[in-house]
Amino acid sequence: MKKTFNLTHPKIKAARMVEAVRRDVKKYIKRERNKVLPEGADFWDFDCKFGADSAAAEVVHMAEIGKCINAAEEQKLESFYIEILAKPAQRTKKPKPGDN
């Protein structure tokens, strides 16, 4: 998903537009996670970018997308850009506290 969302509309309030963006993002992530994983992959990982436009988009963690949308709403931005790309990934073991 590479999309610029507008938060301004003559008849729809900005809060409803933000809810629609959240719903679209959640629906996209759910749809991508339900796809069949390729051989050797454990889960779907996501590369995410967020910014006022595609040129100014910065890499963010998927868990921070909601915070970024909140910040855009608080700053009263007219629009913002979200890029979420799914990629297959494999889990790695966490290092034990005693191992260096």
Secondary structure, 3 states (H helix, E strand, C coil): CEEEEECCCCCCCHHHHHHHHHHHHHHHHHHHHCCCCCCCCCEEEEEEEEECCCCCCEEECHHHHHHHHHHHHHCCCCEEEEEEEEEEECCCCCCCCCCC
